[in-house]
Amino acid sequence: MKNNIKVQRAIFSLTQQDLAERIGVSRQTINALEAGKYVPSTVLALKLSKLFDKPVNEIFELEDED
């Protein structure tokens, strides 16, 4: 699953740690999300959507193999 979390973090001037604290996960979770190694739960995807004020499908994109 592709995502643009790193881009959104840059727009909001957030570090991985800042973002993690705002949505209640670890920095390692944010790192894994950005690297495409972790598929978020629906709740986590919605938290990111709300924080970035973007629809979920503008943050995450399914790839053919997903």
C-alpha positions as CSV (number, residue, x, y, z in Angstrom):
1,M,0.0,0.0,0.0
2,K,1.4,3.3,-1.1
3,N,1.0,6.4,1.1
4,N,2.1,10.0,1.2
5,I,2.5,10.4,5.0
6,K,6.0,11.7,4.7
7,V,4.8,14.5,2.3
8,Q,2.0,15.3,4.6
9,R,4.3,15.4,7.6
10,A,6.5,17.9,5.8
11,I,3.6,20.1,4.9
12,F,2.6,20.2,8.6
13,S,6.3,20.5,9.8
14,L,6.0,17.3,11.9
15,T,8.7,14.9,12.8
16,Q,7.8,11.2,13.0
17,Q,7.8,11.5,16.8
18,D,5.5,14.5,16.7
19,L,3.0,12.7,14.4
20,A,3.2,9.5,16.5
21,E,2.4,11.4,19.7
22,R,-0.6,13.2,18.0
23,I,-2.2,10.0,16.9
24,G,-1.2,7.7,19.8
25,V,1.3,5.3,18.2
26,S,5.0,4.8,18.3
27,R,7.6,6.5,16.1
28,Q,8.5,3.1,14.8
29,T,4.9,2.6,13.6
30,I,5.1,5.9,11.6
31,N,8.5,4.8,10.2
32,A,7.0,1.4,9.2
33,L,3.9,3.1,7.6
34,E,6.1,5.4,5.6
35,A,8.3,2.6,4.4
36,G,5.3,0.6,3.3
37,K,6.0,-2.2,5.8
38,Y,2.8,-1.8,7.8
39,V,-0.8,-1.5,6.7
40,P,-2.7,0.7,9.1
41,S,-5.9,-0.3,10.8
42,T,-9.1,1.6,9.8
43,V,-8.9,3.6,13.0
44,L,-5.3,4.6,12.4
45,A,-6.1,5.6,8.8
46,L,-9.0,7.7,9.9
47,K,-6.9,9.4,12.6
48,L,-4.3,10.4,9.9
49,S,-7.1,11.5,7.6
50,K,-8.5,13.8,10.3
51,L,-5.2,15.2,11.3
52,F,-4.1,16.0,7.8
53,D,-7.6,17.1,6.8
54,K,-7.5,14.8,3.7
55,P,-9.7,11.9,2.7
56,V,-8.2,8.5,3.4
57,N,-7.8,7.7,-0.3
58,E,-5.6,10.8,-0.7
59,I,-3.2,9.5,1.9
60,F,-3.3,5.8,1.1
61,E,-3.4,4.1,-2.3
62,L,-3.9,0.4,-3.0
63,E,-1.4,-1.2,-5.3
64,D,-2.2,-4.0,-7.6
65,E,-0.7,-6.7,-5.4
66,D,-2.7,-5.4,-2.3
